[in-house]
Amino acid sequence: MDVEHQEKRGDLVLDFDGLRVYLDVKSQLFLVGTQVDWEEGLMESGFRFKNPNAQRSCSCGESFTV
């Protein structure tokens, strides 16, 4: 993920109450059906990605294999 200020050609643009998310074509293939949620806990807080296409993921939850 990275911060972008405008869409690039071919991007899928999603709008969540004014928060615009740009998803490039290649990423769309890997992220179909993925749910993104914000979680807060005693030890850490942050975005959690739940990808139904992931066959395997690392213990940190940031990388996966489809």
Backbone bond lengths (Angstrom), bond angles and torsions (degrees), N, CA, C in turn:
res aa  C-N    CA-C-N  psi(-1)  N-CA   C-N-CA  omega(-1)  CA-C   N-CA-C  phi
1 M - - - 1.449 - - 1.512 109.23 -
2 D 1.312 113.70 150.71 1.455 120.22 177.80 1.522 107.70 -152.55
3 V 1.299 116.51 160.00 1.462 121.48 177.42 1.518 108.21 -83.90
4 E 1.318 116.04 127.59 1.460 122.80 176.41 1.520 108.10 -125.07
5 H 1.313 116.64 147.73 1.460 120.67 -178.95 1.521 113.24 -108.67
6 Q 1.335 116.63 -10.97 1.460 119.75 174.78 1.514 109.36 -154.59
7 E 1.329 114.42 155.84 1.455 119.39 -177.03 1.526 111.54 -75.76
8 K 1.321 113.98 154.39 1.457 120.93 174.96 1.524 107.57 -107.64
9 R 1.295 116.22 161.39 1.465 121.71 -178.83 1.529 110.38 -54.90
10 G 1.329 116.21 128.97 1.457 121.30 178.49 1.518 114.89 91.12
11 D 1.338 118.03 -8.79 1.462 120.92 179.87 1.526 111.47 -67.26
12 L 1.310 115.70 142.46 1.454 121.66 168.20 1.518 105.56 -86.28
13 V 1.327 117.84 128.12 1.463 121.83 -177.62 1.521 108.83 -107.21
14 L 1.331 116.11 121.50 1.460 122.45 177.81 1.515 108.09 -113.86
15 D 1.320 117.02 138.17 1.466 121.17 -179.47 1.522 109.12 -121.26
16 F 1.323 116.36 123.06 1.458 123.22 178.95 1.519 108.54 -119.42
17 D 1.337 116.52 90.07 1.475 121.86 -180.00 1.524 112.11 51.42
18 G 1.328 116.53 44.34 1.458 121.28 177.57 1.519 114.49 96.37
19 L 1.328 118.25 -14.03 1.467 121.79 175.24 1.518 106.83 -87.39
20 R 1.330 116.20 112.35 1.466 120.45 -178.60 1.516 109.88 -94.99
21 V 1.321 115.31 130.77 1.458 122.61 179.22 1.520 107.04 -116.87
22 Y 1.341 116.54 127.27 1.458 122.56 179.12 1.527 107.90 -106.90
23 L 1.316 115.71 125.08 1.452 120.96 -177.29 1.522 108.77 -119.94
24 D 1.345 116.34 115.50 1.457 119.85 -178.37 1.534 110.61 -71.29
25 V 1.324 115.87 161.65 1.467 122.16 -174.15 1.523 111.82 -57.80
26 K 1.321 118.52 -45.99 1.462 121.73 -177.44 1.527 110.93 -62.49
27 S 1.322 117.42 -42.91 1.465 121.12 -179.55 1.519 111.71 -67.04
28 Q 1.333 117.50 -31.66 1.461 120.97 -179.74 1.528 110.77 -57.24
29 L 1.328 117.18 -38.08 1.459 121.56 -179.14 1.521 112.38 -63.28
30 F 1.329 117.36 -36.49 1.457 121.94 -177.34 1.523 113.11 -85.50
31 L 1.316 117.04 -22.58 1.463 120.41 -171.93 1.526 114.94 -106.17
32 V 1.324 118.28 8.58 1.463 121.37 178.69 1.527 109.26 -56.64
33 G 1.334 117.12 125.65 1.458 122.19 177.74 1.518 115.23 84.05
34 T 1.324 117.86 -1.40 1.465 120.94 -178.04 1.522 110.85 -71.15
35 Q 1.332 115.85 136.94 1.457 122.26 175.22 1.524 108.34 -105.87
36 V 1.336 116.08 134.99 1.460 121.81 178.61 1.520 107.33 -114.78
37 D 1.326 116.39 131.40 1.453 121.12 -179.80 1.519 109.11 -139.44
38 W 1.316 116.52 153.51 1.463 122.68 175.32 1.518 107.08 -100.36
39 E 1.325 117.19 127.25 1.458 121.31 179.10 1.518 109.81 -125.37
40 E 1.323 115.65 141.42 1.457 121.53 175.91 1.516 108.60 -121.57
41 G 1.319 115.53 133.64 1.459 121.04 179.32 1.515 110.08 -137.56
42 L 1.320 115.69 179.92 1.462 120.27 179.87 1.520 112.76 -67.24
43 M 1.345 116.30 -35.12 1.462 120.67 -175.42 1.526 113.76 -96.65
44 E 1.340 117.17 -27.43 1.455 119.48 -177.50 1.525 111.31 -160.50
45 S 1.309 114.98 159.69 1.461 122.15 175.80 1.516 107.95 -136.32
46 G 1.315 116.88 149.45 1.454 118.93 176.85 1.505 112.43 162.03
47 F 1.317 114.81 -178.13 1.454 121.46 178.92 1.524 109.35 -74.54
48 R 1.327 115.58 142.45 1.461 122.46 175.12 1.517 106.98 -122.09
49 F 1.309 116.14 131.15 1.453 122.60 -179.63 1.523 108.53 -108.62
50 K 1.316 116.33 126.11 1.463 121.68 177.53 1.519 106.95 -115.79
51 N 1.333 115.68 103.46 1.458 122.34 -175.51 1.528 109.46 -107.04
52 P 1.340 117.38 111.87 1.463 120.09 -179.38 1.529 113.43 -67.26
53 N 1.334 117.50 -14.83 1.464 121.86 -179.77 1.521 113.02 -88.49
54 A 1.326 117.62 -10.18 1.469 120.58 -176.67 1.521 110.02 -72.51
55 Q 1.317 116.13 127.08 1.459 121.39 177.18 1.521 110.53 -91.80
56 R 1.324 115.42 -25.94 1.457 121.08 -177.24 1.513 108.01 -154.22
57 S 1.335 118.00 146.38 1.465 120.86 176.41 1.524 109.47 -142.55
58 C 1.329 115.60 163.44 1.461 120.25 179.51 1.527 109.10 -83.19
59 S 1.300 116.89 169.48 1.468 120.77 -178.04 1.526 112.48 -68.96
60 C 1.329 118.36 -22.38 1.462 120.47 179.69 1.528 111.00 -81.07
61 G 1.333 117.91 -15.76 1.453 121.98 177.44 1.520 114.58 79.64
62 E 1.339 118.65 12.08 1.448 120.67 -177.04 1.522 114.35 -102.99
63 S 1.326 118.10 -15.85 1.456 119.22 177.66 1.533 108.60 -128.26
64 F 1.341 114.49 155.90 1.453 119.28 -176.93 1.518 110.24 -153.38
65 T 1.333 115.92 166.02 1.461 123.33 176.77 1.523 107.76 -121.57
66 V 1.349 116.02 134.15 1.478 120.08 177.28 1.509 110.20 -107.73
